């Protein structure tokens, strides 16, 4: 799946979180875009993420929705055949910490970047503007 796009946690979070209050037009647009990406994934578009990003999704979903619902979503994510889930090494995570310091981004964003470089992936689905600082990858935006 080398040509697969990387999917950042933000996509799944926007797609699956149910709002407790009315959405702003901007957030509503992001949510619709995230749901469209998830629809493409469900139609078998090959994508990649990491176990660290799945964990990030789990932490946010579990904090903001009933546990049973979040576990159902996570179970579904873990069984998507066209979703390759990478398992970074401790050494790669340490490198991501150093990269995060250099580029001034969060460590999980730096990890996604390093995993993409390692796998030859040049495009990422993400709503995180920090990926715009990484000039050799393209953040696909709404």
Number of C-alpha atoms within 10 A of each C-alpha: 13 15 13 21 23 27 23 23 24 19 22 22 18 20 18 18 14 12 11 7 6 8 11 9 9 8 12 14 14 19 23 14 18 24 18 15 19 18 13 13 17 14 10 13 15 19 23 24 22 22 14 18 22 18 13 16 21 19 12 15 22 15 10 14 15 10 13 10 13 21 15 10 16 17 11 10 14 13 10 15 14 16 23 19 19 16 13 15 9 9 9 14 19 13 16 23 18 15 19 18 13 10 13 13 18 14 18 19 22 25 24 25 24 19 22 21 13 10 16 15 22 17 18 23 22 22 19 14 10 15 22 12 13 13 8 12 17 17 21 14 13 14
